[in-house]
Each structure stands twice: as C-alpha cells, then as structure tokens.
Amino acid sequence: MATRPTTSGESTRSITWVWLALTAITMGSWWLAPAHITGTVQASTTITAVVLVLTFVKCRLIIRHFMEVRTAPRWLGHATDAWLVVLLTTVFVIYLF
C-alpha cells in the first residue's frame, strides 16, 4: 500500500476546500427546495434526483477526506462507493413508489 506523504499545510488546505465544497452543496440543496420560493411544498422527481446526486457527492467527500478512505486500500474506496450507490438508488426507488 503506497500512500503519498502530505505536509501539514497541504492537508489543512485540502480539508478547508472540501469543507467549503460541502457548505456550497448544502446551500445549493436548500436553494433547490421549492417551498422557500413559492411558499408551498410540492413533490418533484427531478429535484429529488438532483438532491440525491448532491448527497452522493457530499457523502463521498466526507468518506474520502474526513474518514481517511482516500489513503486506505483501494478496495475500501470501491466498497464505500458501491454502498453509496446502492443506498441512494434504494432511497430513490422507494421515493418513486
């Protein structure tokens, strides 16, 4: 298992950018909610799909950077990605029915 050595500054910079991306995705998901614009809540399959894709991105960033899976064995990264795909696909299928 080969890991790339990082300096403390590089690690801090990386975590800061990931945190900013997570914050932006959270704000984007909130902005997609129709209730704060129209005042009424309406179900939308398109918006739900987009929010679930954003959820996948957020979860992947958290797992990779804050749970240190990016430096773990490659199989663990693939396993967590597969788990996320199965989980979010199941949530979307349940939403559709």
N, CA, C and O atoms as CSV, one atom per row, in Angstrom:
chain,resi,resn,atom,element,x,y,z
A,1,MET,N,N,0.841,-1.167,0.000
A,1,MET,CA,C,0.000,0.000,0.000
A,1,MET,C,C,0.888,1.232,0.000
A,1,MET,O,O,1.619,1.485,0.958
A,2,ALA,N,N,0.821,1.976,-1.057
A,2,ALA,CA,C,1.632,3.183,-1.156
A,2,ALA,C,C,0.749,4.391,-0.871
A,2,ALA,O,O,-0.288,4.583,-1.505
A,3,THR,N,N,1.171,5.186,0.075
A,3,THR,CA,C,0.457,6.422,0.369
A,3,THR,C,C,1.359,7.592,0.065
A,3,THR,O,O,2.580,7.518,0.205
A,4,ARG,N,N,0.748,8.647,-0.345
A,4,ARG,CA,C,1.504,9.842,-0.672
A,4,ARG,C,C,1.716,10.660,0.592
A,4,ARG,O,O,0.747,11.001,1.270
A,5,PRO,N,N,2.943,10.979,0.918
A,5,PRO,CA,C,3.173,11.804,2.100
A,5,PRO,C,C,2.653,13.222,1.857
A,5,PRO,O,O,2.846,13.800,0.787
A,6,THR,N,N,2.003,13.752,2.858
A,6,THR,CA,C,1.481,15.115,2.744
A,6,THR,C,C,2.052,15.965,3.857
A,6,THR,O,O,2.361,15.486,4.948
A,7,THR,N,N,2.178,17.209,3.555
A,7,THR,CA,C,2.609,18.136,4.580
A,7,THR,C,C,1.389,18.609,5.350
A,7,THR,O,O,0.260,18.476,4.879
A,8,SER,N,N,1.611,19.150,6.510
A,8,SER,CA,C,0.505,19.620,7.333
A,8,SER,C,C,-0.279,20.726,6.624
A,8,SER,O,O,-1.506,20.768,6.709
A,9,GLY,N,N,0.415,21.607,5.935
A,9,GLY,CA,C,-0.248,22.695,5.224
A,9,GLY,C,C,-1.106,22.198,4.079
A,9,GLY,O,O,-2.199,22.715,3.851
A,10,GLU,N,N,-0.623,21.196,3.356
A,10,GLU,CA,C,-1.387,20.640,2.242
A,10,GLU,C,C,-2.651,19.962,2.755
A,10,GLU,O,O,-3.719,20.110,2.160
A,11,SER,N,N,-2.540,19.222,3.853
A,11,SER,CA,C,-3.691,18.533,4.425
A,11,SER,C,C,-4.732,19.537,4.913
A,11,SER,O,O,-5.925,19.360,4.666
A,12,THR,N,N,-4.303,20.566,5.589
A,12,THR,CA,C,-5.215,21.597,6.078
A,12,THR,C,C,-5.889,22.308,4.922
A,12,THR,O,O,-7.089,22.577,4.976
A,13,ARG,N,N,-5.142,22.614,3.884
A,13,ARG,CA,C,-5.698,23.285,2.713
A,13,ARG,C,C,-6.746,22.407,2.041
A,13,ARG,O,O,-7.807,22.890,1.645
A,14,SER,N,N,-6.447,21.117,1.913
A,14,SER,CA,C,-7.370,20.181,1.294
A,14,SER,C,C,-8.669,20.080,2.092
A,14,SER,O,O,-9.756,20.139,1.518
A,15,ILE,N,N,-8.563,19.931,3.388
A,15,ILE,CA,C,-9.743,19.828,4.252
A,15,ILE,C,C,-10.564,21.108,4.189
A,15,ILE,O,O,-11.794,21.054,4.207
A,16,THR,N,N,-9.910,22.242,4.116
A,16,THR,CA,C,-10.624,23.519,4.029
A,16,THR,C,C,-11.422,23.600,2.737
A,16,THR,O,O,-12.575,24.029,2.751
A,17,TRP,N,N,-10.826,23.194,1.619
A,17,TRP,CA,C,-11.540,23.223,0.339
A,17,TRP,C,C,-12.702,22.244,0.328
A,17,TRP,O,O,-13.768,22.543,-0.211
A,18,VAL,N,N,-12.501,21.086,0.915
A,18,VAL,CA,C,-13.586,20.106,0.996
A,18,VAL,C,C,-14.718,20.656,1.856
A,18,VAL,O,O,-15.890,20.522,1.503
A,19,TRP,N,N,-14.375,21.271,2.978
A,19,TRP,CA,C,-15.392,21.862,3.843
A,19,TRP,C,C,-16.170,22.955,3.103
A,19,TRP,O,O,-17.392,23.029,3.223
A,20,LEU,N,N,-15.485,23.789,2.351
A,20,LEU,CA,C,-16.170,24.823,1.567
A,20,LEU,C,C,-17.082,24.208,0.512
A,20,LEU,O,O,-18.183,24.705,0.278
A,21,ALA,N,N,-16.632,23.135,-0.121
A,21,ALA,CA,C,-17.473,22.444,-1.115
A,21,ALA,C,C,-18.705,21.846,-0.446
A,21,ALA,O,O,-19.806,21.936,-0.990
A,22,LEU,N,N,-18.537,21.241,0.713
A,22,LEU,CA,C,-19.680,20.684,1.443
A,22,LEU,C,C,-20.680,21.769,1.823
A,22,LEU,O,O,-21.890,21.563,1.732
A,23,THR,N,N,-20.182,22.910,2.244
A,23,THR,CA,C,-21.058,24.030,2.585
A,23,THR,C,C,-21.804,24.531,1.351
A,23,THR,O,O,-23.000,24.813,1.426
A,24,ALA,N,N,-21.121,24.641,0.232
A,24,ALA,CA,C,-21.764,25.098,-1.008
A,24,ALA,C,C,-22.824,24.110,-1.479
A,24,ALA,O,O,-23.891,24.520,-1.935
A,25,ILE,N,N,-22.545,22.825,-1.375
A,25,ILE,CA,C,-23.523,21.811,-1.777
A,25,ILE,C,C,-24.744,21.858,-0.857
A,25,ILE,O,O,-25.873,21.709,-1.324
A,26,THR,N,N,-24.534,22.059,0.426
A,26,THR,CA,C,-25.649,22.172,1.360
A,26,THR,C,C,-26.516,23.368,1.013
A,26,THR,O,O,-27.742,23.264,0.996
A,27,MET,N,N,-25.891,24.499,0.737
A,27,MET,CA,C,-26.653,25.697,0.362
A,27,MET,C,C,-27.375,25.482,-0.968
A,27,MET,O,O,-28.508,25.934,-1.136
A,28,GLY,N,N,-26.737,24.802,-1.905
A,28,GLY,CA,C,-27.373,24.507,-3.190
A,28,GLY,C,C,-28.582,23.604,-3.029
A,28,GLY,O,O,-29.601,23.807,-3.690
A,29,SER,N,N,-28.479,22.602,-2.152
A,29,SER,CA,C,-29.614,21.711,-1.899
A,29,SER,C,C,-30.770,22.484,-1.274
A,29,SER,O,O,-31.929,22.273,-1.630
A,30,TRP,N,N,-30.455,23.371,-0.352
A,30,TRP,CA,C,-31.501,24.196,0.265
A,30,TRP,C,C,-32.147,25.091,-0.783
A,30,TRP,O,O,-33.367,25.256,-0.786
A,31,TRP,N,N,-31.357,25.662,-1.658
A,31,TRP,CA,C,-31.882,26.561,-2.681
A,31,TRP,C,C,-32.812,25.829,-3.646
A,31,TRP,O,O,-33.748,26.433,-4.171
A,32,LEU,N,N,-32.575,24.557,-3.884
A,32,LEU,CA,C,-33.421,23.773,-4.781
A,32,LEU,C,C,-34.814,23.500,-4.213
A,32,LEU,O,O,-35.736,23.193,-4.969
A,33,ALA,N,N,-34.977,23.605,-2.917
A,33,ALA,CA,C,-36.280,23.331,-2.299
A,33,ALA,C,C,-37.297,24.376,-2.760
A,33,ALA,O,O,-37.071,25.575,-2.592
A,34,PRO,N,N,-38.414,23.930,-3.339
A,34,PRO,CA,C,-39.384,24.882,-3.873
A,34,PRO,C,C,-40.157,25.644,-2.806
A,34,PRO,O,O,-40.706,26.704,-3.106
A,35,ALA,N,N,-40.224,25.153,-1.578
A,35,ALA,CA,C,-41.049,25.773,-0.546
A,35,ALA,C,C,-40.576,27.172,-0.172
A,35,ALA,O,O,-41.402,28.030,0.137
A,36,HIS,N,N,-39.278,27.422,-0.191
A,36,HIS,CA,C,-38.825,28.751,0.213
A,36,HIS,C,C,-39.030,29.796,-0.889
A,36,HIS,O,O,-38.886,30.992,-0.639
A,37,ILE,N,N,-39.363,29.357,-2.097
A,37,ILE,CA,C,-39.622,30.286,-3.206
A,37,ILE,C,C,-41.117,30.539,-3.351
A,37,ILE,O,O,-41.552,31.689,-3.411
A,38,THR,N,N,-41.903,29.467,-3.409
A,38,THR,CA,C,-43.334,29.595,-3.668
A,38,THR,C,C,-44.175,29.592,-2.409
A,38,THR,O,O,-45.326,30.027,-2.446
A,39,GLY,N,N,-43.648,29.123,-1.311
A,39,GLY,CA,C,-44.411,29.048,-0.073
A,39,GLY,C,C,-45.200,27.757,0.058
A,39,GLY,O,O,-45.756,27.488,1.122
A,40,THR,N,N,-45.263,26.954,-0.990
A,40,THR,CA,C,-45.956,25.667,-0.929
A,40,THR,C,C,-44.975,24.539,-1.212
A,40,THR,O,O,-44.009,24.700,-1.957
A,41,VAL,N,N,-45.244,23.416,-0.610
A,41,VAL,CA,C,-44.381,22.252,-0.801
A,41,VAL,C,C,-44.989,21.375,-1.887
A,41,VAL,O,O,-46.148,20.970,-1.794
A,42,GLN,N,N,-44.202,21.085,-2.913
A,42,GLN,CA,C,-44.633,20.214,-3.997
A,42,GLN,C,C,-43.542,19.187,-4.255
A,42,GLN,O,O,-42.355,19.508,-4.319
A,43,ALA,N,N,-43.982,17.943,-4.401
A,43,ALA,CA,C,-43.011,16.881,-4.693
A,43,ALA,C,C,-42.527,17.009,-6.135
A,43,ALA,O,O,-43.323,17.239,-7.046
A,44,SER,N,N,-41.230,16.860,-6.335
A,44,SER,CA,C,-40.653,16.938,-7.667
A,44,SER,C,C,-39.602,15.847,-7.818
A,44,SER,O,O,-38.614,15.807,-7.085
A,45,THR,N,N,-39.835,14.974,-8.771
A,45,THR,CA,C,-38.894,13.879,-9.003
A,45,THR,C,C,-37.541,14.401,-9.462
A,45,THR,O,O,-36.503,13.879,-9.056
A,46,THR,N,N,-37.546,15.417,-10.297
A,46,THR,CA,C,-36.287,15.978,-10.795
A,46,THR,C,C,-35.463,16.575,-9.665
A,46,THR,O,O,-34.262,16.324,-9.565
A,47,ILE,N,N,-36.105,17.363,-8.817
A,47,ILE,CA,C,-35.380,17.987,-7.703
A,47,ILE,C,C,-34.885,16.922,-6.737
A,47,ILE,O,O,-33.772,17.021,-6.220
A,48,THR,N,N,-35.699,15.911,-6.492
A,48,THR,CA,C,-35.280,14.828,-5.604
A,48,THR,C,C,-34.062,14.113,-6.162
A,48,THR,O,O,-33.133,13.803,-5.417
A,49,ALA,N,N,-34.053,13.848,-7.459
A,49,ALA,CA,C,-32.907,13.182,-8.084
A,49,ALA,C,C,-31.647,14.040,-7.969
A,49,ALA,O,O,-30.569,13.525,-7.669
A,50,VAL,N,N,-31.780,15.330,-8.205
A,50,VAL,CA,C,-30.618,16.232,-8.109
A,50,VAL,C,C,-30.096,16.280,-6.674
A,50,VAL,O,O,-28.886,16.247,-6.449
A,51,VAL,N,N,-30.999,16.358,-5.718
A,51,VAL,CA,C,-30.570,16.398,-4.310
A,51,VAL,C,C,-29.891,15.086,-3.919
A,51,VAL,O,O,-28.924,15.098,-3.157
A,52,LEU,N,N,-30.378,13.965,-4.424
A,52,LEU,CA,C,-29.726,12.693,-4.120
A,52,LEU,C,C,-28.342,12.590,-4.761
A,52,LEU,O,O,-27.434,12.003,-4.174
A,53,VAL,N,N,-28.174,13.146,-5.940
A,53,VAL,CA,C,-26.843,13.183,-6.556
A,53,VAL,C,C,-25.908,14.070,-5.720
A,53,VAL,O,O,-24.751,13.718,-5.491
A,54,LEU,N,N,-26.413,15.206,-5.275
A,54,LEU,CA,C,-25.610,16.077,-4.407
A,54,LEU,C,C,-25.292,15.369,-3.086
A,54,LEU,O,O,-24.206,15.545,-2.533
A,55,THR,N,N,-26.224,14.580,-2.589
A,55,THR,CA,C,-25.992,13.796,-1.379
A,55,THR,C,C,-24.871,12.786,-1.599
A,55,THR,O,O,-24.028,12.587,-0.724
A,56,PHE,N,N,-24.863,12.146,-2.778
A,56,PHE,CA,C,-23.788,11.210,-3.107
A,56,PHE,C,C,-22.430,11.918,-3.077
A,56,PHE,O,O,-21.464,11.408,-2.510
A,57,VAL,N,N,-22.373,13.087,-3.688
A,57,VAL,CA,C,-21.114,13.834,-3.727
A,57,VAL,C,C,-20.671,14.203,-2.312
A,57,VAL,O,O,-19.502,14.044,-1.961
A,58,LYS,N,N,-21.618,14.701,-1.496
A,58,LYS,CA,C,-21.281,15.072,-0.126
A,58,LYS,C,C,-20.788,13.874,0.674
A,58,LYS,O,O,-19.767,13.956,1.357
A,59,CYS,N,N,-21.507,12.765,0.591
A,59,CYS,CA,C,-21.105,11.569,1.340
A,59,CYS,C,C,-19.733,11.077,0.896
A,59,CYS,O,O,-18.906,10.681,1.717
A,60,ARG,N,N,-19.507,11.108,-0.397
A,60,ARG,CA,C,-18.213,10.643,-0.914
A,60,ARG,C,C,-17.077,11.546,-0.419
A,60,ARG,O,O,-16.014,11.052,-0.043
A,61,LEU,N,N,-17.295,12.852,-0.419
A,61,LEU,CA,C,-16.278,13.765,0.098
A,61,LEU,C,C,-16.014,13.519,1.579
A,61,LEU,O,O,-14.862,13.511,2.013
A,62,ILE,N,N,-17.069,13.318,2.351
A,62,ILE,CA,C,-16.906,13.069,3.789
A,62,ILE,C,C,-16.163,11.759,4.018
A,62,ILE,O,O,-15.230,11.698,4.819
A,63,ILE,N,N,-16.580,10.718,3.313
A,63,ILE,CA,C,-15.922,9.416,3.490
A,63,ILE,C,C,-14.463,9.491,3.063
A,63,ILE,O,O,-13.591,8.971,3.759
A,64,ARG,N,N,-14.185,10.124,1.937
A,64,ARG,CA,C,-12.810,10.161,1.426
A,64,ARG,C,C,-11.890,11.030,2.272
A,64,ARG,O,O,-10.766,10.631,2.577
A,65,HIS,N,N,-12.361,12.215,2.653
A,65,HIS,CA,C,-11.452,13.166,3.292
A,65,HIS,C,C,-11.505,13.165,4.815
A,65,HIS,O,O,-10.465,13.292,5.462
A,66,PHE,N,N,-12.688,13.026,5.399
A,66,PHE,CA,C,-12.773,13.100,6.851
A,66,PHE,C,C,-12.671,11.736,7.513
A,66,PHE,O,O,-12.338,11.643,8.694
A,67,MET,N,N,-12.955,10.670,6.757
A,67,MET,CA,C,-12.809,9.315,7.301
A,67,MET,C,C,-11.548,8.644,6.764
A,67,MET,O,O,-11.305,7.466,7.027
A,68,GLU,N,N,-10.742,9.402,6.008
A,68,GLU,CA,C,-9.422,8.972,5.522
A,68,GLU,C,C,-9.455,7.736,4.625
A,68,GLU,O,O,-8.494,6.967,4.605
A,69,VAL,N,N,-10.537,7.535,3.890
A,69,VAL,CA,C,-10.600,6.393,2.977
A,69,VAL,C,C,-9.712,6.622,1.759
A,69,VAL,O,O,-9.332,5.661,1.090
A,70,ARG,N,N,-9.378,7.866,1.461
A,70,ARG,CA,C,-8.529,8.127,0.296
A,70,ARG,C,C,-7.120,7.557,0.469
A,70,ARG,O,O,-6.420,7.338,-0.519
A,71,THR,N,N,-6.702,7.318,1.695
A,71,THR,CA,C,-5.385,6.727,1.930
A,71,THR,C,C,-5.495,5.246,2.304
A,71,THR,O,O,-4.483,4.598,2.570
A,72,ALA,N,N,-6.710,4.714,2.326
A,72,ALA,CA,C,-6.941,3.307,2.662
A,72,ALA,C,C,-6.731,2.445,1.410
A,72,ALA,O,O,-6.524,2.976,0.319
A,73,PRO,N,N,-6.783,1.149,1.565
A,73,PRO,CA,C,-6.673,0.267,0.389
A,73,PRO,C,C,-7.766,0.583,-0.636
A,73,PRO,O,O,-8.867,1.012,-0.291
A,74,ARG,N,N,-7.430,0.360,-1.879
A,74,ARG,CA,C,-8.328,0.715,-2.980
A,74,ARG,C,C,-9.683,0.007,-2.884
A,74,ARG,O,O,-10.710,0.589,-3.232
A,75,TRP,N,N,-9.691,-1.237,-2.417
A,75,TRP,CA,C,-10.938,-1.991,-2.324
A,75,TRP,C,C,-11.924,-1.318,-1.386
A,75,TRP,O,O,-13.134,-1.388,-1.605
A,76,LEU,N,N,-11.423,-0.666,-0.342
A,76,LEU,CA,C,-12.308,0.008,0.601
A,76,LEU,C,C,-12.984,1.212,-0.055
A,76,LEU,O,O,-14.162,1.474,0.189
A,77,GLY,N,N,-12.243,1.936,-0.880
A,77,GLY,CA,C,-12.835,3.051,-1.621
A,77,GLY,C,C,-13.926,2.579,-2.568
A,77,GLY,O,O,-14.983,3.203,-2.666
A,78,HIS,N,N,-13.670,1.474,-3.265
A,78,HIS,CA,C,-14.676,0.919,-4.174
A,78,HIS,C,C,-15.890,0.406,-3.406
A,78,HIS,O,O,-17.024,0.568,-3.854
A,79,ALA,N,N,-15.655,-0.209,-2.253
A,79,ALA,CA,C,-16.754,-0.741,-1.439
A,79,ALA,C,C,-17.639,0.390,-0.916
A,79,ALA,O,O,-18.863,0.264,-0.914
A,80,THR,N,N,-17.034,1.488,-0.475
A,80,THR,CA,C,-17.844,2.600,0.030
A,80,THR,C,C,-18.616,3.271,-1.106
A,80,THR,O,O,-19.758,3.687,-0.914
A,81,ASP,N,N,-18.008,3.379,-2.275
A,81,ASP,CA,C,-18.720,3.939,-3.429
A,81,ASP,C,C,-19.910,3.060,-3.814
A,81,ASP,O,O,-20.998,3.566,-4.087
A,82,ALA,N,N,-19.698,1.739,-3.835
A,82,ALA,CA,C,-20.791,0.811,-4.168
A,82,ALA,C,C,-21.898,0.896,-3.129
A,82,ALA,O,O,-23.079,0.887,-3.477
A,83,TRP,N,N,-21.526,0.979,-1.860
A,83,TRP,CA,C,-22.515,1.107,-0.787
A,83,TRP,C,C,-23.349,2.366,-0.968
A,83,TRP,O,O,-24.569,2.325,-0.809
A,84,LEU,N,N,-22.714,3.480,-1.297
A,84,LEU,CA,C,-23.442,4.730,-1.516
A,84,LEU,C,C,-24.395,4.630,-2.698
A,84,LEU,O,O,-25.529,5.103,-2.624
A,85,VAL,N,N,-23.945,4.022,-3.781
A,85,VAL,CA,C,-24.803,3.872,-4.965
A,85,VAL,C,C,-26.027,3.029,-4.631
A,85,VAL,O,O,-27.150,3.392,-4.982
A,86,VAL,N,N,-25.813,1.900,-3.952
A,86,VAL,CA,C,-26.936,1.030,-3.587
A,86,VAL,C,C,-27.883,1.755,-2.638
A,86,VAL,O,O,-29.099,1.698,-2.822
A,87,LEU,N,N,-27.352,2.426,-1.640
A,87,LEU,CA,C,-28.180,3.131,-0.660
A,87,LEU,C,C,-29.030,4.218,-1.306
A,87,LEU,O,O,-30.240,4.272,-1.088
A,88,LEU,N,N,-28.406,5.081,-2.096
A,88,LEU,CA,C,-29.135,6.209,-2.681
A,88,LEU,C,C,-30.073,5.758,-3.799
A,88,LEU,O,O,-31.121,6.370,-4.003
A,89,THR,N,N,-29.718,4.707,-4.518
A,89,THR,CA,C,-30.633,4.155,-5.513
A,89,THR,C,C,-31.865,3.575,-4.823
A,89,THR,O,O,-32.986,3.754,-5.298
A,90,THR,N,N,-31.661,2.889,-3.715
A,90,THR,CA,C,-32.785,2.346,-2.953
A,90,THR,C,C,-33.689,3.454,-2.436
A,90,THR,O,O,-34.912,3.341,-2.513
A,91,VAL,N,N,-33.109,4.505,-1.919
A,91,VAL,CA,C,-33.901,5.641,-1.440
A,91,VAL,C,C,-34.723,6.241,-2.585
A,91,VAL,O,O,-35.891,6.575,-2.389
A,92,PHE,N,N,-34.138,6.382,-3.764
A,92,PHE,CA,C,-34.849,6.970,-4.895
A,92,PHE,C,C,-35.967,6.052,-5.377
A,92,PHE,O,O,-37.054,6.524,-5.709
A,93,VAL,N,N,-35.712,4.750,-5.419
A,93,VAL,CA,C,-36.752,3.810,-5.842
A,93,VAL,C,C,-37.915,3.822,-4.844
A,93,VAL,O,O,-39.075,3.797,-5.256
A,94,ILE,N,N,-37.627,3.861,-3.549
A,94,ILE,CA,C,-38.679,3.957,-2.550
A,94,ILE,C,C,-39.458,5.252,-2.724
A,94,ILE,O,O,-40.680,5.258,-2.576
A,95,TYR,N,N,-38.774,6.345,-3.035
A,95,TYR,CA,C,-39.440,7.624,-3.250
A,95,TYR,C,C,-40.405,7.548,-4.437
A,95,TYR,O,O,-41.482,8.144,-4.398
A,96,LEU,N,N,-40.026,6.826,-5.480
A,96,LEU,CA,C,-40.857,6.735,-6.675
A,96,LEU,C,C,-42.136,5.922,-6.439
A,96,LEU,O,O,-43.126,6.123,-7.141
A,97,PHE,N,N,-42.128,5.000,-5.454
A,97,PHE,CA,C,-43.306,4.162,-5.214
A,97,PHE,C,C,-44.032,4.584,-4.013
A,97,PHE,O,O,-45.050,3.987,-3.664
